[in-house]
Amino acid sequence: MPMTLNNLLGISLDAVPPDPAAIGKLLAAAQRNLADAQLAGLSAENRFDAAYKAIMQLAMVALQANGYRTLTSKPGHHQTAIQTLTISVGVAPAQVIVLDALRKLRNLSEDSGDLIPDAVAAECLASAQALQGHVLAWLKSHRPDLLSG
């Protein structure tokens, strides 16, 4: 049986009605984080963090547009949000692997204080921008009613 978002209800996801206002706020926050991730004056670590935050916000948009949200009371909600992108908005599995690797790197950096190289910050930004384009295209095609403008 193929994995569906419904299979994860109560385990790592909760059902929520899609809310255009909430989705609009998350899209705007992701856009601000993408802008911050491009600020040359910031350290690579902070540019990486801003881009990663945008990835998470876009993953949350993808879930909410389908009527779900992660159960933040359970561990692993970042992992769930990223790994369901294939089901929620059709992100290619290869791209989800890259996004999940960035998640793991973020956790490692948070726990160890290791520096983030410029190249990794740039990869995170490029991945976040690609995800933003994908999520917006999916919304326009499948749920235009959730886009407020």
C-alpha positions, 0 to 999 in steps of 0.5 A: 500500500503506498504511503499517504498523508492520511496514513500519518494522522495521529502518528506525526500529522494532524488534520487541519482545514487549509487556511489561506491566511495562515498559508499567506503568512508562511509564504511571506515569512519564507520570502523574508527568510530567503531575502535574509539568506542572501544578505552578504553581511551575514555569516554563512551559518546565519544565511544557512539558518535563514534558508533552512527556515524558509525550507521548513515554512514551505514544507509546512505550506505544502502540508497545510494546503493538503489539510495537514500539519505536523504534530509539533508535540512529537519529535521529528516534525522537521523530518516529517515535513520534509519527507512528505514533500513528495506526497504533499506537492510532488517534489522529486525524491532526489530533491527530498534527499538533498533537503533531508541532508540539509536538515541533518546538517543543521541538526549536527551544526546546532548540536556541535557548533560546527561552522557552515561552509559558504558552499553549504549555505549557498546550496541551502539557499538554492534548494530553498529557492527551488522549493519555493518555486515548486510549492508556488507552482503546485498551489497555482495549479492545484489550490489557487483558492489558497493564494490570496493575491 
